[in-house]
Structure formats: C-alpha cells, structure tokens
Amino acid sequence: MNSNNIDKLAELFKKFPGIGERQARRFVYFLLHQNPNYLSELVSLIQGIKKSVNQCKSCYVFFQDDDEVKECAICRDPNTDQATLMIVEKDADYDNIHESHFYKGKYFILGGLVPIVEKNTGKLVRINELLKKIEKEKPREVVLALSLSPQGEHTDTYLRQLLSPLSEKLGLKISSLGRGLSTGLELEYSDPETLKNALKNRS
C-alpha cells in the first residue's frame, strides 16, 4: 500500500462519526499490522452487511433475521407494550436503551435531530413517517428520548409542537426523559442506571 492509498483509506475512515485525522490514520496502521485472515473477514463482513441486515419498516431499526421479515422482533412481539412509543435519534441510542432491559414499549428511530436553523425538516428526519405511525397505532404515550444538547432540546420542542394536535385528538401524552441525564450528554453514552432514572422521572 503506497502513501496515496494510506491517505485514501484514512479519508474514508474520517467519514465515520467522531473520527478525526489522527484516529483515521491509526485505523489504517492498525490494519497494516493485521494478518490476511483478519483482513479477509473484515472485508467480507463489510461487503455483506447490506445484504444480511434489514431495516424495520415500522420503527426503522436495523436488525438481522434469517427469514425475509419486514419488521424487527420488538415490533412483531405481541408482548411488547403497545401503549408506549419511545422516539430516539439513532440506532446507537436504541441499542443503549434496549440493552438496559428496563423499557418494554415500542421504538421509533427519527434518523437525526431537527436542525435549529433548517426549515425543511421533513427531508432530514422521519417526521412524516412518525406522524403516520402514531395515527395508525394510537399509543397512549410518546416518550421523547433525545440527547440533552441544544439541537436535541430544539428537536424535543419541535416535536411537542408538531404532535400537539394529535395529543388533543387521541388523548396522547407526550413526555421527555427526566433530568437524570447530564446536559450535553449523548444518549448512547449514558449508563443503564442513569437511563432508568431518566425514564422513571420523565415529564
């Protein structure tokens, strides 16, 4: 691999969330020290991930299933609490909450946060899909589980205003995670106990 290829691969790694120039180059040099079997397995998994992983048509979480199913296990499970719908920004937030095993309801992955200055939000996050899901499934409570950053709080306010007509029409309760979370903290990095208290103290 010449320096040009090192630079090209580092540029690809820099596209990963939170990865800068130095970390990207560390990834490249790490790979250069690995044996061929490791590299072959890595390449194979990367090439096949789109074919082996599905996206739930209902909540948009990525999942793997041997059958050609359209919905994830949570959406298909009749024992899932149908009355509560938790809205999260991204898959990593879903993973963190789901693996904590204290929330038993349904999820919806928004696909991002609503930018503070952007007006055309419908193309940036799944606003229309969310509205359709709520009207169809009619949950009793929507929990806004978003990071306590300025953009996260803006998204919380935006969704509350957007869902207000449905709240009146369906008797829908709209709540947000309690302040057990530290301001500025990304949801995916919160520990289970903090998340549990934040959900318990939602308002």
MDAnalysis code that builds the backbone (N, CA, C; Angstrom):
import MDAnalysis as mda
import numpy as np

u = mda.Universe.empty(609, n_residues=203, atom_resindex=np.repeat(np.arange(203), 3), trajectory=True)
u.add_TopologyAttr("name", ["N", "CA", "C"] * 203)
u.add_TopologyAttr("resid", np.arange(1, 204))
u.add_TopologyAttr("resname", ["MET", "ASN", "SER", "ASN", "ASN", "ILE", "ASP", "LYS", "LEU", "ALA", "GLU", "LEU", "PHE", "LYS", "LYS", "PHE", "PRO", "GLY", "ILE", "GLY", "GLU", "ARG", "GLN", "ALA", "ARG", "ARG", "PHE", "VAL", "TYR", "PHE", "LEU", "LEU", "HIS", "GLN", "ASN", "PRO", "ASN", "TYR", "LEU", "SER", "GLU", "LEU", "VAL", "SER", "LEU", "ILE", "GLN", "GLY", "ILE", "LYS", "LYS", "SER", "VAL", "ASN", "GLN", "CYS", "LYS", "SER", "CYS", "TYR", "VAL", "PHE", "PHE", "GLN", "ASP", "ASP", "ASP", "GLU", "VAL", "LYS", "GLU", "CYS", "ALA", "ILE", "CYS", "ARG", "ASP", "PRO", "ASN", "THR", "ASP", "GLN", "ALA", "THR", "LEU", "MET", "ILE", "VAL", "GLU", "LYS", "ASP", "ALA", "ASP", "TYR", "ASP", "ASN", "ILE", "HIS", "GLU", "SER", "HIS", "PHE", "TYR", "LYS", "GLY", "LYS", "TYR", "PHE", "ILE", "LEU", "GLY", "GLY", "LEU", "VAL", "PRO", "ILE", "VAL", "GLU", "LYS", "ASN", "THR", "GLY", "LYS", "LEU", "VAL", "ARG", "ILE", "ASN", "GLU", "LEU", "LEU", "LYS", "LYS", "ILE", "GLU", "LYS", "GLU", "LYS", "PRO", "ARG", "GLU", "VAL", "VAL", "LEU", "ALA", "LEU", "SER", "LEU", "SER", "PRO", "GLN", "GLY", "GLU", "HIS", "THR", "ASP", "THR", "TYR", "LEU", "ARG", "GLN", "LEU", "LEU", "SER", "PRO", "LEU", "SER", "GLU", "LYS", "LEU", "GLY", "LEU", "LYS", "ILE", "SER", "SER", "LEU", "GLY", "ARG", "GLY", "LEU", "SER", "THR", "GLY", "LEU", "GLU", "LEU", "GLU", "TYR", "SER", "ASP", "PRO", "GLU", "THR", "LEU", "LYS", "ASN", "ALA", "LEU", "LYS", "ASN", "ARG", "SER"])
u.atoms.positions = np.array([
    [0.859, -1.194, 0.000],
    [0.000, 0.000, 0.000],
    [0.893, 1.241, 0.000],
    [0.770, 2.082, -0.999],
    [1.576, 3.303, -1.022],
    [0.899, 4.397, -0.207],
    [1.631, 5.522, -0.043],
    [1.107, 6.590, 0.805],
    [-0.203, 7.141, 0.270],
    [-0.382, 7.075, -1.050],
    [-1.628, 7.570, -1.632],
    [-2.803, 6.724, -1.152],
    [-2.612, 5.410, -1.104],
    [-3.674, 4.523, -0.614],
    [-3.897, 4.707, 0.883],
    [-2.835, 4.962, 1.623],
    [-2.979, 5.255, 3.044],
    [-3.843, 6.497, 3.221],
    [-3.564, 7.512, 2.436],
    [-4.348, 8.753, 2.514],
    [-5.808, 8.511, 2.136],
    [-6.028, 7.726, 1.086],
    [-7.398, 7.456, 0.628],
    [-8.191, 6.693, 1.691],
    [-7.555, 5.679, 2.300],
    [-8.249, 4.892, 3.316],
    [-8.504, 5.736, 4.559],
    [-7.542, 6.581, 4.919],
    [-7.736, 7.473, 6.065],
    [-8.905, 8.418, 5.812],
    [-9.039, 8.900, 4.587],
    [-10.157, 9.786, 4.255],
    [-11.491, 9.062, 4.411],
    [-11.526, 7.787, 4.061],
    [-12.760, 7.011, 4.233],
    [-13.086, 6.833, 5.711],
    [-12.075, 6.551, 6.523],
    [-12.310, 6.404, 7.964],
    [-12.770, 7.715, 8.597],
    [-12.317, 8.833, 8.076],
    [-12.706, 10.142, 8.614],
    [-14.190, 10.414, 8.435],
    [-14.832, 9.686, 7.543],
    [-16.278, 9.842, 7.342],
    [-17.080, 9.182, 8.464],
    [-16.424, 8.338, 9.267],
    [-17.099, 7.713, 10.405],
    [-17.399, 8.784, 11.454],
    [-18.524, 8.657, 12.191],
    [-18.869, 9.659, 13.212],
    [-17.792, 9.787, 14.283],
    [-17.373, 11.014, 14.540],
    [-16.440, 11.281, 15.625],
    [-14.993, 10.920, 15.343],
    [-14.654, 10.579, 14.107],
    [-13.290, 10.172, 13.766],
    [-12.566, 11.315, 13.054],
    [-11.431, 11.706, 13.620],
    [-10.617, 12.764, 13.025],
    [-9.427, 12.201, 12.274],
    [-8.557, 13.102, 11.821],
    [-7.402, 12.717, 11.013],
    [-6.492, 11.731, 11.732],
    [-6.149, 12.011, 12.993],
    [-5.212, 11.161, 13.726],
    [-5.788, 9.770, 13.966],
    [-7.053, 9.706, 14.379],
    [-7.678, 8.402, 14.618],
    [-7.809, 7.609, 13.326],
    [-8.144, 8.290, 12.232],
    [-8.289, 7.614, 10.941],
    [-6.980, 6.958, 10.524],
    [-5.883, 7.651, 10.713],
    [-4.581, 7.083, 10.355],
    [-4.196, 5.930, 11.293],
    [-4.592, 6.031, 12.552],
    [-4.319, 4.925, 13.480],
    [-5.045, 3.662, 13.013],
    [-6.281, 3.815, 12.493],
    [-7.020, 2.664, 11.955],
    [-6.252, 2.035, 10.787],
    [-5.736, 2.886, 9.897],
    [-5.020, 2.381, 8.725],
    [-3.791, 1.603, 9.158],
    [-3.007, 2.163, 10.066],
    [-1.778, 1.489, 10.510],
    [-2.094, 0.224, 11.307],
    [-3.219, 0.235, 12.015],
    [-3.647, -0.979, 12.711],
    [-3.903, -2.097, 11.708],
    [-4.606, -1.767, 10.626],
    [-4.908, -2.775, 9.612],
    [-3.649, -3.305, 8.947],
    [-2.669, -2.434, 8.784],
    [-1.418, -2.862, 8.140],
    [-0.661, -3.895, 8.982],
    [-0.928, -3.936, 10.278],
    [-0.254, -4.882, 11.157],
    [-1.039, -6.181, 11.346],
    [-2.233, -6.289, 10.748],
    [-3.063, -7.485, 10.932],
    [-2.735, -8.547, 9.894],
    [-3.075, -9.801, 10.246],
    [-2.810, -10.898, 9.313],
    [-3.882, -10.940, 8.212],
    [-3.582, -11.613, 7.107],
    [-4.516, -11.646, 5.973],
    [-5.897, -12.197, 6.309],
    [-5.967, -13.175, 7.227],
    [-7.267, -13.756, 7.582],
    [-8.181, -12.714, 8.229],
    [-7.610, -11.917, 9.105],
    [-8.388, -10.846, 9.754],
    [-8.917, -9.877, 8.708],
    [-8.048, -9.460, 7.802],
    [-8.447, -8.503, 6.769],
    [-9.506, -9.100, 5.839],
    [-9.373, -10.371, 5.519],
    [-10.351, -11.018, 4.635],
    [-11.726, -11.080, 5.294],
    [-11.744, -11.426, 6.593],
    [-13.018, -11.489, 7.308],
    [-13.652, -10.100, 7.405],
    [-12.835, -9.086, 7.682],
    [-13.330, -7.714, 7.776],
    [-13.934, -7.257, 6.453],
    [-13.218, -7.501, 5.370],
    [-13.707, -7.106, 4.048],
    [-15.004, -7.831, 3.711],
    [-15.062, -9.132, 4.033],
    [-16.249, -9.934, 3.741],
    [-17.474, -9.412, 4.502],
    [-17.282, -9.083, 5.772],
    [-18.396, -8.581, 6.573],
    [-18.870, -7.215, 6.069],
    [-17.941, -6.367, 5.712],
    [-18.315, -5.043, 5.190],
    [-19.088, -5.177, 3.883],
    [-18.613, -6.050, 3.009],
    [-19.274, -6.226, 1.720],
    [-20.661, -6.839, 1.856],
    [-20.854, -7.666, 2.896],
    [-22.128, -8.380, 3.019],
    [-23.132, -7.760, 3.959],
    [-22.748, -6.694, 4.671],
    [-23.624, -6.195, 5.733],
    [-24.954, -5.669, 5.202],
    [-24.933, -5.044, 4.049],
    [-26.184, -4.519, 3.488],
    [-27.130, -5.639, 3.072],
    [-26.570, -6.780, 2.683],
    [-27.391, -7.903, 2.246],
    [-27.944, -8.697, 3.422],
    [-27.213, -8.729, 4.546],
    [-27.606, -9.577, 5.666],
    [-28.409, -8.847, 6.734],
    [-28.461, -7.520, 6.665],
    [-29.149, -6.732, 7.684],
    [-30.345, -6.019, 7.058],
    [-31.498, -6.123, 7.723],
    [-32.718, -5.474, 7.254],
    [-33.007, -4.226, 8.086],
    [-33.902, -3.388, 7.577],
    [-34.373, -2.236, 8.338],
    [-35.875, -2.374, 8.543],
    [-36.291, -2.309, 9.798],
    [-37.697, -2.494, 10.135],
    [-38.550, -1.424, 9.453],
    [-39.610, -1.843, 8.792],
    [-40.472, -0.902, 8.082],
    [-41.349, -0.095, 9.033],
    [-41.399, -0.511, 10.296],
    [-42.252, 0.164, 11.271],
    [-41.491, 1.144, 12.159],
    [-40.336, 0.708, 12.691],
    [-39.596, 1.581, 13.616],
    [-38.253, 2.036, 13.058],
    [-37.812, 1.429, 11.942],
    [-36.586, 1.787, 11.217],
    [-35.301, 1.348, 11.901],
    [-35.387, 0.451, 12.859],
    [-34.177, -0.099, 13.461],
    [-33.580, -1.134, 12.509],
    [-32.259, -1.238, 12.486],
    [-31.602, -2.276, 11.701],
    [-31.610, -3.571, 12.509],
    [-31.870, -4.690, 11.848],
    [-31.890, -5.979, 12.528],
    [-31.499, -7.073, 11.555],
    [-31.077, -8.203, 12.110],
    [-30.696, -9.346, 11.290],
    [-31.618, -10.508, 11.594],
    [-32.151, -11.108, 10.567],
    [-33.072, -12.229, 10.727],
    [-32.892, -13.166, 9.552],
    [-32.935, -14.452, 9.837],
    [-32.756, -15.439, 8.776],
    [-33.917, -15.430, 7.783],
    [-35.102, -15.090, 8.275],
    [-36.269, -15.053, 7.399],
    [-36.384, -13.690, 6.742],
    [-37.104, -13.628, 5.655],
    [-37.315, -12.354, 4.962],
    [-38.503, -11.634, 5.600],
    [-38.288, -11.152, 6.803],
    [-39.351, -10.458, 7.525],
    [-39.180, -8.966, 7.341],
    [-40.279, -8.234, 7.496],
    [-40.270, -6.792, 7.270],
    [-40.167, -5.990, 8.560],
    [-40.447, -6.648, 9.698],
    [-40.427, -5.942, 10.967],
    [-39.468, -6.613, 11.946],
    [-38.915, -5.826, 12.850],
    [-37.992, -6.361, 13.842],
    [-38.746, -7.172, 14.894],
    [-38.006, -7.847, 15.768],
    [-38.615, -8.724, 16.774],
    [-39.499, -7.951, 17.749],
    [-39.105, -6.729, 18.106],
    [-39.898, -5.936, 19.053],
    [-41.245, -5.551, 18.441],
    [-41.234, -5.113, 17.208],
    [-42.493, -4.728, 16.554],
    [-43.401, -5.922, 16.313],
    [-42.820, -7.110, 16.138],
    [-43.613, -8.320, 15.881],
    [-44.122, -8.968, 17.159],
    [-43.466, -8.690, 18.272],
    [-43.773, -9.374, 19.529],
    [-45.092, -8.857, 20.118],
    [-46.102, -9.714, 20.269],
    [-47.381, -9.285, 20.843],
    [-47.265, -8.871, 22.312],
    [-46.178, -9.276, 22.976],
    [-45.981, -8.912, 24.380],
    [-45.353, -7.534, 24.568],
    [-44.929, -6.919, 23.478],
    [-44.394, -5.568, 23.572],
    [-45.501, -4.609, 24.002],
    [-45.187, -3.715, 24.915],
    [-46.156, -2.721, 25.383],
    [-46.547, -1.806, 24.222],
    [-47.778, -1.943, 23.760],
    [-48.260, -1.183, 22.605],
    [-48.650, 0.249, 22.971],
    [-48.738, 0.540, 24.257],
    [-49.247, 1.839, 24.692],
    [-48.180, 2.919, 24.718],
    [-46.897, 2.514, 24.670],
    [-45.810, 3.473, 24.802],
    [-44.900, 3.416, 23.582],
    [-44.595, 4.585, 23.044],
    [-43.700, 4.699, 21.890],
    [-42.556, 5.631, 22.259],
    [-41.327, 5.120, 22.204],
    [-40.161, 5.937, 22.511],
    [-39.486, 6.384, 21.223],
    [-39.254, 7.674, 21.108],
    [-38.597, 8.240, 19.932],
    [-37.142, 8.522, 20.272],
    [-36.227, 7.924, 19.506],
    [-34.798, 8.157, 19.704],
    [-34.200, 8.697, 18.411],
    [-33.032, 9.301, 18.555],
    [-32.387, 9.906, 17.390],
    [-31.812, 8.879, 16.439],
    [-31.085, 7.886, 16.968],
    [-30.308, 6.990, 16.119],
    [-30.230, 5.581, 16.694],
    [-29.701, 4.662, 15.891],
    [-29.631, 3.253, 16.276],
    [-28.806, 3.034, 17.537],
    [-27.727, 3.786, 17.712],
    [-26.884, 3.619, 18.901],
    [-27.667, 3.946, 20.170],
    [-28.557, 4.938, 20.109],
    [-29.404, 5.267, 21.263],
    [-30.360, 4.114, 21.553],
    [-30.943, 3.576, 20.493],
    [-31.834, 2.416, 20.639],
    [-31.101, 1.258, 21.304],
    [-29.893, 0.955, 20.813],
    [-29.112, -0.156, 21.371],
    [-28.888, 0.035, 22.863],
    [-28.508, 1.239, 23.259],
    [-28.188, 1.510, 24.655],
    [-29.407, 1.320, 25.559],
    [-30.544, 1.821, 25.122],
    [-31.766, 1.692, 25.926],
    [-32.269, 0.249, 25.934],
    [-32.302, -0.367, 24.771],
    [-32.824, -1.739, 24.657],
    [-31.992, -2.721, 25.468],
    [-30.673, -2.557, 25.456],
    [-29.796, -3.481, 26.170],
    [-29.861, -3.285, 27.684],
    [-30.473, -2.196, 28.131],
    [-30.620, -1.956, 29.562],
    [-31.789, -2.748, 30.150],
    [-32.719, -3.202, 29.287],
    [-33.832, -4.094, 29.674],
    [-34.825, -3.479, 30.673],
    [-34.954, -2.159, 30.709],
    [-35.941, -1.587, 31.630],
    [-37.120, -0.966, 30.899],
    [-37.016, -0.817, 29.585],
    [-38.119, -0.265, 28.797],
    [-38.737, -1.382, 27.974],
    [-40.068, -1.514, 28.029],
    [-40.749, -2.653, 27.401],
    [-41.662, -2.236, 26.243],
    [-41.627, -0.960, 25.862],
    [-42.522, -0.493, 24.807],
    [-41.900, -0.535, 23.420],
    [-42.519, 0.186, 22.498],
    [-42.077, 0.230, 21.114],
    [-41.142, 1.418, 20.900],
    [-40.446, 1.397, 19.781],
    [-39.468, 2.440, 19.454],
    [-39.778, 3.062, 18.093],
    [-39.177, 4.219, 17.890],
    [-39.149, 4.816, 16.553],
    [-37.838, 5.581, 16.426],
    [-37.061, 5.250, 15.399],
    [-35.778, 5.922, 15.180],
    [-35.996, 7.091, 14.231],
    [-35.772, 8.283, 14.744],
    [-36.054, 9.507, 13.997],
    [-35.090, 9.705, 12.835],
    [-33.872, 9.193, 12.982],
    [-32.907, 9.318, 11.887],
    [-32.078, 10.583, 11.946],
    [-32.107, 11.273, 13.086],
    [-31.348, 12.508, 13.234],
    [-32.087, 13.468, 14.146],
    [-31.532, 14.664, 14.286],
    [-32.181, 15.716, 15.053],
    [-32.601, 16.833, 14.115],
    [-33.585, 17.603, 14.541],
    [-34.073, 18.712, 13.730],
    [-33.097, 19.880, 13.860],
    [-32.476, 20.314, 12.758],
    [-31.540, 21.442, 12.830],
    [-32.238, 22.714, 13.310],
    [-31.515, 23.510, 14.070],
    [-32.097, 24.715, 14.654],
    [-32.463, 25.742, 13.585],
    [-31.670, 25.823, 12.518],
    [-31.899, 26.869, 11.504],
    [-32.546, 26.334, 10.231],
    [-32.654, 25.020, 10.093],
    [-33.205, 24.429, 8.870],
    [-34.728, 24.432, 8.912],
    [-35.341, 24.878, 7.821],
    [-36.800, 24.939, 7.768],
    [-37.405, 23.660, 7.187],
    [-36.752, 23.081, 6.187],
    [-37.305, 21.911, 5.501],
    [-36.881, 20.639, 6.242],
    [-37.500, 20.407, 7.409],
    [-37.072, 19.301, 8.275],
    [-37.543, 17.936, 7.793],
    [-38.598, 17.902, 7.001],
    [-39.190, 16.626, 6.595],
    [-38.246, 15.729, 5.837],
    [-37.282, 16.330, 5.116],
    [-36.349, 15.537, 4.336],
    [-35.134, 15.109, 5.160],
    [-34.969, 15.703, 6.336],
    [-33.787, 15.435, 7.148],
    [-34.039, 14.364, 8.202],
    [-35.234, 14.308, 8.723],
    [-35.612, 13.297, 9.709],
    [-36.978, 12.720, 9.317],
    [-37.379, 11.629, 9.971],
    [-38.594, 10.904, 9.559],
    [-39.844, 11.487, 10.228],
    [-40.121, 12.730, 9.955],
    [-41.269, 13.399, 10.563],
    [-42.580, 12.807, 10.050],
    [-42.724, 12.711, 8.732],
    [-43.973, 12.208, 8.156],
    [-44.227, 10.758, 8.553],
    [-43.168, 9.960, 8.558],
    [-43.306, 8.552, 8.951],
    [-43.746, 8.432, 10.412],
    [-43.223, 9.314, 11.254],
    [-43.592, 9.304, 12.672],
    [-45.068, 9.635, 12.847],
    [-45.545, 10.656, 12.158],
    [-46.948, 11.049, 12.270],
    [-47.873, 9.921, 11.820],
    [-47.511, 9.266, 10.724],
    [-48.322, 8.157, 10.219],
    [-48.351, 6.995, 11.213],
    [-47.213, 6.717, 11.828],
    [-47.137, 5.613, 12.789],
    [-48.020, 5.894, 14.005],
    [-47.976, 7.116, 14.509],
    [-48.778, 7.467, 15.687],
    [-50.268, 7.415, 15.364],
    [-50.643, 7.927, 14.202],
    [-52.063, 7.902, 13.824],
    [-52.556, 6.482, 13.622],
    [-51.692, 5.616, 13.117],
    [-52.084, 4.233, 12.858],
    [-52.144, 3.411, 14.144],
    [-51.126, 3.521, 14.983],
    [-51.011, 2.644, 16.155],
    [-51.655, 3.223, 17.410],
    [-51.829, 4.547, 17.436],
    [-52.519, 5.232, 18.550],
    [-51.976, 4.844, 19.935],
    [-50.694, 5.085, 20.188],
    [-50.161, 4.827, 21.529],
    [-50.753, 5.813, 22.531],
    [-50.677, 5.476, 23.801],
    [-51.190, 6.387, 24.830],
    [-50.129, 7.401, 25.268],
    [-48.866, 7.028, 25.069],
    [-47.782, 7.945, 25.458],
    [-46.641, 7.877, 24.456],
    [-46.107, 9.046, 24.124],
    [-44.898, 9.157, 23.317],
    [-43.798, 9.714, 24.215],
    [-42.688, 8.977, 24.299],
    [-41.554, 9.409, 25.117],
    [-40.462, 9.945, 24.191],
    [-40.119, 11.211, 24.352],
    [-39.066, 11.829, 23.548],
    [-37.734, 11.586, 24.258],
    [-36.979, 10.614, 23.772],
    [-35.707, 10.235, 24.396],
    [-34.561, 10.762, 23.541],
    [-34.270, 12.031, 23.720],
    [-33.281, 12.712, 22.892],
    [-32.150, 13.245, 23.757],
    [-30.989, 13.427, 23.140],
    [-29.828, 13.929, 23.862],
    [-30.079, 15.343, 24.377],
    [-29.500, 15.663, 25.525],
    [-29.698, 16.983, 26.118],
    [-28.661, 17.981, 25.598],
    [-28.655, 18.127, 24.289],
    [-27.826, 19.119, 23.615],
    [-28.760, 20.205, 23.094],
    [-28.243, 21.366, 22.677],
    [-29.130, 22.397, 22.122],
    [-29.994, 21.883, 20.972],
    [-29.414, 21.082, 20.088],
    [-30.180, 20.552, 18.964],
    [-31.189, 19.504, 19.426],
    [-30.806, 18.717, 20.428],
    [-31.733, 17.734, 20.975],
    [-32.923, 18.400, 21.645],
    [-32.682, 19.459, 22.405],
    [-33.770, 20.163, 23.077],
    [-34.640, 20.916, 22.065],
    [-34.003, 21.405, 20.994],
    [-34.788, 22.042, 19.926],
    [-35.707, 21.021, 19.265],
    [-35.187, 19.814, 19.029],
    [-35.995, 18.745, 18.428],
    [-37.140, 18.356, 19.351],
    [-36.869, 18.292, 20.650],
    [-37.902, 17.994, 21.642],
    [-39.030, 19.017, 21.543],
    [-38.678, 20.291, 21.532],
    [-39.685, 21.357, 21.441],
    [-40.448, 21.288, 20.129],
    [-39.722, 21.052, 19.041],
    [-40.336, 20.968, 17.714],
    [-41.355, 19.825, 17.662],
    [-40.981, 18.654, 18.193],
    [-41.877, 17.503, 18.159],
    [-43.097, 17.710, 19.049],
    [-42.912, 18.350, 20.180],
    [-44.045, 18.639, 21.055],
    [-45.074, 19.518, 20.344],
    [-44.587, 20.534, 19.651],
    [-45.491, 21.417, 18.902],
    [-46.167, 20.671, 17.761],
    [-45.392, 19.829, 17.078],
    [-45.919, 19.082, 15.939],
    [-46.982, 18.070, 16.369],
    [-46.751, 17.441, 17.521],
    [-47.651, 16.385, 17.987],
    [-48.824, 16.917, 18.804],
    [-48.823, 18.208, 19.060],
    [-49.884, 18.795, 19.877],
    [-51.289, 18.506, 19.346],
    [-51.551, 18.652, 18.041],
    [-52.897, 18.326, 17.523],
    [-53.270, 16.863, 17.742],
    [-52.286, 15.948, 17.573],
    [-52.557, 14.526, 17.811],
    [-52.784, 14.262, 19.291],
    [-52.100, 15.025, 20.114],
    [-52.276, 14.877, 21.556],
    [-53.715, 15.171, 21.961],
    [-54.278, 16.221, 21.373],
    [-55.668, 16.579, 21.668],
    [-56.640, 15.592, 21.036],
    [-56.324, 15.176, 19.831],
    [-57.219, 14.282, 19.084],
    [-57.264, 12.877, 19.683],
    [-56.103, 12.349, 20.082],
    [-56.013, 10.964, 20.547],
    [-55.890, 10.848, 22.062],
    [-55.821, 11.963, 22.754],
    [-55.565, 11.914, 24.185],
    [-54.160, 11.425, 24.469],
    [-53.240, 11.812, 23.623],
    [-51.870, 11.323, 23.673],
    [-51.035, 12.113, 24.683],
    [-50.355, 11.400, 25.563],
    [-49.434, 12.045, 26.496],
    [-48.063, 12.121, 25.853],
    [-47.428, 13.298, 25.936],
    [-46.086, 13.489, 25.394],
    [-45.144, 13.797, 26.550],
    [-44.128, 12.970, 26.728],
    [-43.199, 13.165, 27.829],
    [-41.760, 13.155, 27.322],
    [-40.861, 13.661, 28.146],
    [-39.431, 13.658, 27.843],
    [-38.692, 13.003, 28.993],
    [-37.494, 12.515, 28.722],
    [-36.697, 11.889, 29.773],
    [-36.424, 12.894, 30.888],
    [-36.401, 12.409, 32.121],
    [-36.146, 13.263, 33.277],
    [-34.725, 13.779, 33.281],
    [-34.458, 14.707, 34.167],
    [-33.163, 15.364, 34.195],
    [-32.095, 14.568, 34.948],
    [-32.266, 13.232, 34.956],
    [-31.189, 12.404, 35.477],
    [-30.001, 12.424, 34.539],
    [-30.255, 12.833, 33.293],
    [-29.192, 12.914, 32.303],
    [-28.464, 14.244, 32.434],
    [-27.164, 14.224, 32.213],
    [-26.382, 15.452, 32.274],
    [-26.580, 16.258, 31.000],
    [-26.638, 17.571, 31.139],
    [-26.793, 18.444, 29.984],
    [-25.631, 18.243, 29.022],
    [-25.961, 18.115, 27.747],
    [-24.942, 17.932, 26.723],
    [-24.564, 16.485, 26.481],
    [-25.103, 15.562, 27.276],
    [-24.725, 14.151, 27.169],
    [-25.446, 13.466, 26.016],
    [-24.683, 12.715, 25.211],
    [-25.267, 11.900, 24.153],
    [-25.938, 10.689, 24.787],
    [-27.123, 10.361, 24.312],
    [-27.896, 9.271, 24.909],
    [-27.173, 7.934, 24.808],
    [-26.439, 7.724, 23.714],
    [-25.789, 6.436, 23.506],
    [-24.688, 6.164, 24.523],
    [-24.198, 7.207, 25.219],
    [-23.119, 7.034, 26.194],
    [-23.622, 7.017, 27.634],
    [-24.917, 7.093, 27.830],
    [-25.478, 7.095, 29.187],
    [-25.464, 5.687, 29.762],
    [-25.175, 5.584, 31.060],
    [-25.147, 4.271, 31.698],
    [-26.575, 3.815, 32.006],
    [-26.786, 2.500, 32.173],
    [-28.139, 1.956, 32.370],
    [-28.898, 2.567, 33.539],
    [-28.233, 2.778, 34.657],
    [-28.917, 3.302, 35.834],
    [-29.401, 4.736, 35.598],
    [-28.569, 5.537, 34.942],
    [-28.962, 6.909, 34.620],
    [-30.158, 6.923, 33.679],
    [-30.132, 6.062, 32.665],
    [-31.248, 5.973, 31.724],
    [-32.519, 5.517, 32.431],
    [-32.374, 4.551, 33.322],
    [-33.532, 4.045, 34.061],
    [-34.170, 5.157, 34.876],
    [-33.357, 5.943, 35.579],
    [-33.890, 7.048, 36.386],
    [-34.483, 8.138, 35.515],
    [-33.855, 8.397, 34.359],
    [-34.370, 9.415, 33.457],
    [-35.744, 9.028, 32.905],
    [-35.915, 7.734, 32.622],
    [-37.210, 7.261, 32.128],
    [-38.245, 7.274, 33.252],
    [-37.842, 6.867, 34.438],
    [-38.739, 6.836, 35.575],
    [-39.242, 8.248, 35.920],
    [-38.346, 9.241, 35.779],
    [-38.676, 10.619, 36.144],
    [-39.075, 11.463, 34.933],
    [-39.521, 10.814, 33.858],
    [-39.897, 11.572, 32.671],
    [-41.087, 12.482, 32.978],
    [-41.160, 13.561, 32.208],
    [-42.220, 14.534, 32.450],
    [-42.747, 15.086, 31.134],
])
